[in-house]
Amino acid sequence: MDTIRVVAVSGSMNVLHENLINKAVDVLRGSGLNVSFATHAKDKRSGDAADVRNRMADLHEAFTDPGVAAILVAVGGTHTIDLLPHIDYDLIRKHPKPICGFSDATVILNAIYARTRVITYYGPMLFSFAVNIDPVYTMDYFRKALFLKSAYRLNPAVQWGNYNELHSDMVNEGHQVIRTGSASGILVGGHVPSLNLLQGTVYLPELEDAVLFVEICERYGKATIEKLNQYLGALLLQKGAGRIKGLLVGRLYKCDEVGIDDLKKVLLEREEWKDIPIVLNVDFGHTMPMVTLPVGGRISIGRDGIIVSEQ
């Protein structure tokens, strides 16, 4: 039975209710996965995070422990970026294993891939497995990505809800293709404001010939579309961004005021991306259920849909 180590790279796990933790652990164990916790996963020094040295020790120990098959980020926050200059990237290169999370974890997932070429995974965190919105869908893609290592198609979920809603029955309208075409490339992306933090550093992966995936969780109402446009505009200033081959956009978290037409207006006006396929409403990010996407893995977009073809 594979063991997953839960590590708090950003916020402390003590922000999660014990019942939520227990439920998530039960779901993982029910799917045939053992769960262990990093020594300092519940530490809290200042704000909502543990000391950087302790978080680093937990992360390095998880990578080197031969009994750990994969690493699961406990919860989000705003502190992951503090770790980047202290990570032993040679150690990770020598002891590669999957690490999975979303939101603020965007920072460490892309940094590890950029520095080591070890594939990381944008998908559920610990608490994600306690949400009741189609848990089978989330677990299915999690296992496909981290453990089966074979090609898989991204099929839309039937229903969806925001990540902090235990129950929801909103109908999923499916993927929305706003510009047709075909593309194949290496996946790079995540929560776009977090990805922007890596701009101009050695921690941002190469964007040329990549397929970019982005989502945003801000609660600005109609202004969210302007914020997304601003963040994407900043990305386009990076080397190679004008050669991105395709764009996937996740469902917007708590943004009922922003519709497909609003997104079309912003995305289709960008001259740099006038010839690439663009697909909206893909199930990743701050809504549930979610697929798991390999940062550094190969993906294709075309008539056969969206297929993760190489990890």
C-alpha beads as a LAMMPS data file, in Angstrom:
LAMMPS data file: protein, C-alpha beads

311 atoms
310 bonds

1 atom types
1 bond types

-500.0 500.0 xlo xhi
-500.0 500.0 ylo yhi
-500.0 500.0 zlo zhi

Masses

1 110.0

Atoms # bond

1 1 1 0.000 0.000 0.000
2 1 1 1.498 3.353 -1.067
3 1 1 2.056 5.957 1.647
4 1 1 1.324 9.646 1.154
5 1 1 3.122 12.155 3.369
6 1 1 1.127 15.291 4.215
7 1 1 3.422 18.342 4.397
8 1 1 2.494 21.941 5.253
9 1 1 4.648 23.924 2.818
10 1 1 2.526 27.059 3.320
11 1 1 -0.212 27.392 5.936
12 1 1 -0.272 25.169 9.012
13 1 1 -2.572 22.174 9.077
14 1 1 -3.936 23.441 12.390
15 1 1 -6.311 25.712 10.427
16 1 1 -8.248 22.566 9.462
17 1 1 -10.911 21.146 11.766
18 1 1 -9.980 17.732 13.122
19 1 1 -13.168 16.207 11.688
20 1 1 -12.184 17.454 8.217
21 1 1 -8.714 15.942 8.554
22 1 1 -10.127 12.620 9.738
23 1 1 -12.613 12.474 6.887
24 1 1 -9.928 13.208 4.269
25 1 1 -7.669 10.529 5.761
26 1 1 -10.525 8.014 5.730
27 1 1 -11.199 8.737 2.047
28 1 1 -7.534 8.286 1.134
29 1 1 -7.228 5.088 3.146
30 1 1 -10.462 3.822 1.647
31 1 1 -8.828 4.220 -1.746
32 1 1 -5.904 2.038 -0.706
33 1 1 -3.456 4.763 0.324
34 1 1 -1.671 5.062 3.652
35 1 1 -1.369 8.551 5.149
36 1 1 1.422 9.919 7.336
37 1 1 1.987 13.445 8.580
38 1 1 5.135 15.564 8.594
39 1 1 6.557 16.342 12.021
40 1 1 5.759 20.052 11.848
41 1 1 2.538 19.905 9.825
42 1 1 0.552 21.485 12.686
43 1 1 3.198 23.947 13.873
44 1 1 2.336 27.635 13.876
45 1 1 5.034 30.244 14.498
46 1 1 3.616 33.471 13.079
47 1 1 0.582 34.191 10.967
48 1 1 -0.677 30.772 9.937
49 1 1 2.628 29.096 9.036
50 1 1 5.392 27.124 10.739
51 1 1 9.028 28.203 10.894
52 1 1 10.729 28.060 7.479
53 1 1 13.454 25.716 8.759
54 1 1 10.892 23.254 10.069
55 1 1 8.847 23.322 6.870
56 1 1 12.043 22.750 4.890
57 1 1 13.064 19.847 7.111
58 1 1 9.642 18.234 6.605
59 1 1 9.812 18.677 2.832
60 1 1 13.327 17.271 2.472
61 1 1 12.528 14.362 4.784
62 1 1 9.450 13.491 2.703
63 1 1 11.519 13.355 -0.481
64 1 1 14.270 11.198 1.034
65 1 1 12.082 8.791 3.049
66 1 1 11.965 5.568 0.981
67 1 1 8.645 4.667 2.570
68 1 1 6.896 7.728 1.103
69 1 1 5.459 7.313 -2.407
70 1 1 4.032 10.823 -2.845
71 1 1 3.736 14.150 -1.051
72 1 1 0.414 15.916 -0.491
73 1 1 0.259 19.600 0.424
74 1 1 -1.893 20.075 3.525
75 1 1 -3.495 23.450 2.848
76 1 1 -2.926 26.708 0.991
77 1 1 -1.831 30.101 2.291
78 1 1 0.686 32.768 1.304
79 1 1 3.982 31.424 2.628
80 1 1 5.260 28.878 0.087
81 1 1 7.508 31.399 -1.643
82 1 1 9.612 31.670 1.533
83 1 1 10.919 28.153 0.886
84 1 1 12.262 28.558 -2.645
85 1 1 15.808 29.788 -1.875
86 1 1 16.237 27.118 0.807
87 1 1 15.102 24.018 -1.093
88 1 1 17.816 21.481 -1.889
89 1 1 16.992 20.950 -5.550
90 1 1 19.822 18.442 -6.001
91 1 1 18.254 16.338 -3.250
92 1 1 14.889 16.383 -5.058
93 1 1 16.580 15.524 -8.348
94 1 1 18.217 12.519 -6.689
95 1 1 15.024 11.430 -4.897
96 1 1 12.193 12.354 -7.289
97 1 1 8.612 11.679 -6.259
98 1 1 5.224 13.288 -6.908
99 1 1 4.157 16.341 -4.922
100 1 1 0.570 17.584 -5.308
101 1 1 -1.415 20.673 -4.317
102 1 1 -3.037 23.803 -5.753
103 1 1 -3.433 27.534 -5.111
104 1 1 -0.289 28.808 -3.300
105 1 1 1.359 25.449 -4.044
106 1 1 1.645 26.771 -7.638
107 1 1 4.862 28.434 -6.468
108 1 1 6.666 25.295 -5.309
109 1 1 5.290 23.018 -8.038
110 1 1 6.583 25.223 -10.855
111 1 1 9.838 26.024 -9.048
112 1 1 10.673 22.347 -8.536
113 1 1 9.947 21.553 -12.170
114 1 1 11.944 24.564 -13.410
115 1 1 15.010 23.689 -11.332
116 1 1 14.970 19.884 -11.512
117 1 1 12.688 18.785 -14.384
118 1 1 10.916 16.558 -11.847
119 1 1 7.211 16.550 -12.744
120 1 1 4.905 17.936 -10.044
121 1 1 1.105 17.868 -9.827
122 1 1 -1.557 20.566 -9.686
123 1 1 -4.449 18.860 -7.961
124 1 1 -6.087 18.246 -4.601
125 1 1 -4.686 19.091 -1.183
126 1 1 -5.484 17.122 1.958
127 1 1 -8.764 18.889 2.749
128 1 1 -9.974 18.436 -0.852
129 1 1 -10.687 14.783 -0.123
130 1 1 -13.189 15.741 2.597
131 1 1 -15.497 17.591 0.170
132 1 1 -18.615 15.675 -0.917
133 1 1 -18.845 17.097 -4.454
134 1 1 -18.130 14.052 -6.652
135 1 1 -15.178 12.717 -4.594
136 1 1 -14.855 9.754 -6.978
137 1 1 -13.971 12.137 -9.853
138 1 1 -11.255 13.871 -7.816
139 1 1 -9.760 10.603 -6.563
140 1 1 -9.877 9.005 -10.006
141 1 1 -7.766 11.743 -11.612
142 1 1 -5.453 11.935 -8.585
143 1 1 -4.637 8.231 -8.881
144 1 1 -4.352 8.364 -12.686
145 1 1 -1.851 11.196 -12.536
146 1 1 0.312 10.230 -9.566
147 1 1 0.286 6.447 -9.651
148 1 1 -0.863 4.988 -12.985
149 1 1 1.411 7.146 -15.164
150 1 1 -0.574 6.434 -18.332
151 1 1 -2.412 8.710 -20.762
152 1 1 -5.802 10.036 -19.665
153 1 1 -8.497 12.292 -21.090
154 1 1 -9.907 15.279 -19.220
155 1 1 -13.667 14.687 -19.160
156 1 1 -15.879 17.327 -17.509
157 1 1 -17.427 16.513 -14.148
158 1 1 -21.224 16.333 -13.949
159 1 1 -21.626 18.765 -11.037
160 1 1 -19.392 21.275 -9.303
161 1 1 -19.045 23.625 -6.368
162 1 1 -16.535 25.985 -4.786
163 1 1 -13.748 24.288 -2.824
164 1 1 -15.008 25.370 0.618
165 1 1 -18.547 24.046 0.046
166 1 1 -19.063 20.551 1.410
167 1 1 -22.132 20.081 -0.795
168 1 1 -23.225 21.543 -4.138
169 1 1 -25.454 20.499 -7.028
170 1 1 -24.493 23.113 -9.639
171 1 1 -24.604 21.574 -13.103
172 1 1 -21.338 21.556 -15.033
173 1 1 -21.787 22.999 -18.522
174 1 1 -18.614 21.251 -19.682
175 1 1 -15.530 22.545 -21.452
176 1 1 -16.088 25.728 -23.427
177 1 1 -13.891 25.918 -26.544
178 1 1 -13.692 29.588 -27.501
179 1 1 -10.985 29.108 -30.120
180 1 1 -10.604 25.839 -31.945
181 1 1 -7.325 24.307 -33.009
182 1 1 -4.821 21.704 -31.974
183 1 1 -1.741 21.945 -29.793
184 1 1 0.688 19.760 -27.924
185 1 1 3.198 20.890 -25.340
186 1 1 4.497 20.825 -21.792
187 1 1 2.020 21.905 -19.112
188 1 1 2.946 24.961 -17.048
189 1 1 0.688 27.007 -14.812
190 1 1 -1.676 27.043 -11.852
191 1 1 -3.149 29.852 -9.777
192 1 1 -2.098 32.769 -11.967
193 1 1 -1.414 35.376 -9.223
194 1 1 0.903 32.838 -7.562
195 1 1 2.563 31.998 -10.878
196 1 1 3.217 35.712 -11.402
197 1 1 5.375 35.722 -8.252
198 1 1 7.973 33.669 -10.143
199 1 1 8.378 36.135 -13.009
200 1 1 11.952 37.181 -13.704
201 1 1 13.395 34.404 -11.521
202 1 1 15.035 31.022 -12.135
203 1 1 11.905 29.419 -10.668
204 1 1 9.577 30.165 -13.599
205 1 1 9.523 27.281 -16.116
206 1 1 10.125 27.940 -19.797
207 1 1 6.982 29.259 -21.469
208 1 1 7.988 28.852 -25.111
209 1 1 6.045 25.981 -26.700
210 1 1 4.237 25.298 -23.411
211 1 1 0.517 24.756 -22.889
212 1 1 -0.464 27.212 -20.180
213 1 1 -3.184 26.466 -17.634
214 1 1 -4.466 29.223 -15.349
215 1 1 -7.155 29.854 -12.770
216 1 1 -7.959 32.651 -10.366
217 1 1 -9.792 32.618 -7.047
218 1 1 -10.126 36.306 -6.255
219 1 1 -13.524 37.611 -5.185
220 1 1 -13.717 40.845 -7.148
221 1 1 -17.062 40.255 -8.846
222 1 1 -17.045 41.675 -12.357
223 1 1 -13.586 43.164 -11.726
224 1 1 -12.154 39.633 -11.621
225 1 1 -11.941 39.595 -15.388
226 1 1 -9.792 42.737 -15.348
227 1 1 -7.544 41.196 -12.691
228 1 1 -7.150 38.027 -14.759
229 1 1 -6.339 40.148 -17.815
230 1 1 -3.718 42.037 -15.800
231 1 1 -2.065 38.853 -14.517
232 1 1 -1.983 37.326 -18.002
233 1 1 -0.563 40.535 -19.408
234 1 1 2.292 40.317 -16.906
235 1 1 2.973 36.712 -17.940
236 1 1 3.141 37.787 -21.571
237 1 1 6.094 40.022 -20.696
238 1 1 8.138 36.924 -19.857
239 1 1 10.562 35.353 -22.291
240 1 1 8.880 32.897 -24.665
241 1 1 5.318 33.716 -23.564
242 1 1 4.392 34.836 -27.060
243 1 1 5.091 31.267 -28.220
244 1 1 2.663 29.543 -25.871
245 1 1 0.869 26.829 -27.861
246 1 1 -2.439 26.513 -26.019
247 1 1 -4.408 27.892 -23.079
248 1 1 -6.625 26.111 -20.533
249 1 1 -8.649 28.202 -18.074
250 1 1 -10.118 26.729 -14.905
251 1 1 -13.552 27.526 -13.592
252 1 1 -13.585 30.821 -11.698
253 1 1 -14.026 30.458 -7.939
254 1 1 -16.972 32.413 -6.488
255 1 1 -17.271 34.551 -9.618
256 1 1 -20.916 34.155 -10.591
257 1 1 -20.893 37.650 -12.112
258 1 1 -18.257 36.683 -14.683
259 1 1 -19.551 34.679 -17.641
260 1 1 -18.101 32.982 -20.688
261 1 1 -18.756 36.080 -22.822
262 1 1 -16.675 38.192 -20.413
263 1 1 -13.782 35.769 -20.661
264 1 1 -14.083 35.580 -24.439
265 1 1 -13.814 39.349 -24.743
266 1 1 -10.556 39.458 -22.803
267 1 1 -8.866 36.330 -24.103
268 1 1 -9.766 36.567 -27.777
269 1 1 -8.511 40.145 -28.000
270 1 1 -4.926 39.182 -27.176
271 1 1 -2.935 39.371 -30.391
272 1 1 -0.174 37.168 -28.969
273 1 1 -2.562 34.216 -28.683
274 1 1 -4.644 34.726 -31.826
275 1 1 -3.630 31.371 -33.327
276 1 1 -3.790 29.057 -30.303
277 1 1 -6.653 26.884 -29.014
278 1 1 -8.314 28.219 -25.862
279 1 1 -10.549 26.089 -23.641
280 1 1 -12.484 27.448 -20.644
281 1 1 -14.324 25.803 -17.758
282 1 1 -11.784 23.027 -17.195
283 1 1 -12.105 21.303 -13.803
284 1 1 -9.004 22.437 -11.941
285 1 1 -8.217 24.981 -9.259
286 1 1 -10.465 26.339 -6.535
287 1 1 -13.606 24.443 -7.519
288 1 1 -14.539 20.844 -6.816
289 1 1 -14.297 18.187 -8.081
290 1 1 -10.941 18.588 -9.794
291 1 1 -8.610 16.883 -12.201
292 1 1 -4.901 16.526 -11.438
293 1 1 -2.531 18.075 -13.985
294 1 1 1.198 17.295 -14.270
295 1 1 3.353 20.432 -14.281
296 1 1 6.032 19.399 -16.753
297 1 1 3.889 16.663 -18.282
298 1 1 2.832 16.632 -21.927
299 1 1 -0.729 17.455 -22.934
300 1 1 -2.541 17.693 -26.259
301 1 1 -5.618 19.683 -27.273
302 1 1 -7.552 18.763 -30.402
303 1 1 -10.536 16.996 -31.931
304 1 1 -10.178 14.131 -29.481
305 1 1 -10.456 16.524 -26.537
306 1 1 -7.791 17.260 -23.931
307 1 1 -5.434 14.367 -23.282
308 1 1 -2.540 14.125 -20.851
309 1 1 -0.285 11.929 -22.915
310 1 1 3.101 11.812 -21.184
311 1 1 4.319 12.099 -17.602

Bonds

1 1 1 2
2 1 2 3
3 1 3 4
4 1 4 5
5 1 5 6
6 1 6 7
7 1 7 8
8 1 8 9
9 1 9 10
10 1 10 11
11 1 11 12
12 1 12 13
13 1 13 14
14 1 14 15
15 1 15 16
16 1 16 17
17 1 17 18
18 1 18 19
19 1 19 20
20 1 20 21
21 1 21 22
22 1 22 23
23 1 23 24
24 1 24 25
25 1 25 26
26 1 26 27
27 1 27 28
28 1 28 29
29 1 29 30
30 1 30 31
31 1 31 32
32 1 32 33
33 1 33 34
34 1 34 35
35 1 35 36
36 1 36 37
37 1 37 38
38 1 38 39
39 1 39 40
40 1 40 41
41 1 41 42
42 1 42 43
43 1 43 44
44 1 44 45
45 1 45 46
46 1 46 47
47 1 47 48
48 1 48 49
49 1 49 50
50 1 50 51
51 1 51 52
52 1 52 53
53 1 53 54
54 1 54 55
55 1 55 56
56 1 56 57
57 1 57 58
58 1 58 59
59 1 59 60
60 1 60 61
61 1 61 62
62 1 62 63
63 1 63 64
64 1 64 65
65 1 65 66
66 1 66 67
67 1 67 68
68 1 68 69
69 1 69 70
70 1 70 71
71 1 71 72
72 1 72 73
73 1 73 74
74 1 74 75
75 1 75 76
76 1 76 77
77 1 77 78
78 1 78 79
79 1 79 80
80 1 80 81
81 1 81 82
82 1 82 83
83 1 83 84
84 1 84 85
85 1 85 86
86 1 86 87
87 1 87 88
88 1 88 89
89 1 89 90
90 1 90 91
91 1 91 92
92 1 92 93
93 1 93 94
94 1 94 95
95 1 95 96
96 1 96 97
97 1 97 98
98 1 98 99
99 1 99 100
100 1 100 101
101 1 101 102
102 1 102 103
103 1 103 104
104 1 104 105
105 1 105 106
106 1 106 107
107 1 107 108
108 1 108 109
109 1 109 110
110 1 110 111
111 1 111 112
112 1 112 113
113 1 113 114
114 1 114 115
115 1 115 116
116 1 116 117
117 1 117 118
118 1 118 119
119 1 119 120
120 1 120 121
121 1 121 122
122 1 122 123
123 1 123 124
124 1 124 125
125 1 125 126
126 1 126 127
127 1 127 128
128 1 128 129
129 1 129 130
130 1 130 131
131 1 131 132
132 1 132 133
133 1 133 134
134 1 134 135
135 1 135 136
136 1 136 137
137 1 137 138
138 1 138 139
139 1 139 140
140 1 140 141
141 1 141 142
142 1 142 143
143 1 143 144
144 1 144 145
145 1 145 146
146 1 146 147
147 1 147 148
148 1 148 149
149 1 149 150
150 1 150 151
151 1 151 152
152 1 152 153
153 1 153 154
154 1 154 155
155 1 155 156
156 1 156 157
157 1 157 158
158 1 158 159
159 1 159 160
160 1 160 161
161 1 161 162
162 1 162 163
163 1 163 164
164 1 164 165
165 1 165 166
166 1 166 167
167 1 167 168
168 1 168 169
169 1 169 170
170 1 170 171
171 1 171 172
172 1 172 173
173 1 173 174
174 1 174 175
175 1 175 176
176 1 176 177
177 1 177 178
178 1 178 179
179 1 179 180
180 1 180 181
181 1 181 182
182 1 182 183
183 1 183 184
184 1 184 185
185 1 185 186
186 1 186 187
187 1 187 188
188 1 188 189
189 1 189 190
190 1 190 191
191 1 191 192
192 1 192 193
193 1 193 194
194 1 194 195
195 1 195 196
196 1 196 197
197 1 197 198
198 1 198 199
199 1 199 200
200 1 200 201
201 1 201 202
202 1 202 203
203 1 203 204
204 1 204 205
205 1 205 206
206 1 206 207
207 1 207 208
208 1 208 209
209 1 209 210
210 1 210 211
211 1 211 212
212 1 212 213
213 1 213 214
214 1 214 215
215 1 215 216
216 1 216 217
217 1 217 218
218 1 218 219
219 1 219 220
220 1 220 221
221 1 221 222
222 1 222 223
223 1 223 224
224 1 224 225
225 1 225 226
226 1 226 227
227 1 227 228
228 1 228 229
229 1 229 230
230 1 230 231
231 1 231 232
232 1 232 233
233 1 233 234
234 1 234 235
235 1 235 236
236 1 236 237
237 1 237 238
238 1 238 239
239 1 239 240
240 1 240 241
241 1 241 242
242 1 242 243
243 1 243 244
244 1 244 245
245 1 245 246
246 1 246 247
247 1 247 248
248 1 248 249
249 1 249 250
250 1 250 251
251 1 251 252
252 1 252 253
253 1 253 254
254 1 254 255
255 1 255 256
256 1 256 257
257 1 257 258
258 1 258 259
259 1 259 260
260 1 260 261
261 1 261 262
262 1 262 263
263 1 263 264
264 1 264 265
265 1 265 266
266 1 266 267
267 1 267 268
268 1 268 269
269 1 269 270
270 1 270 271
271 1 271 272
272 1 272 273
273 1 273 274
274 1 274 275
275 1 275 276
276 1 276 277
277 1 277 278
278 1 278 279
279 1 279 280
280 1 280 281
281 1 281 282
282 1 282 283
283 1 283 284
284 1 284 285
285 1 285 286
286 1 286 287
287 1 287 288
288 1 288 289
289 1 289 290
290 1 290 291
291 1 291 292
292 1 292 293
293 1 293 294
294 1 294 295
295 1 295 296
296 1 296 297
297 1 297 298
298 1 298 299
299 1 299 300
300 1 300 301
301 1 301 302
302 1 302 303
303 1 303 304
304 1 304 305
305 1 305 306
306 1 306 307
307 1 307 308
308 1 308 309
309 1 309 310
310 1 310 311
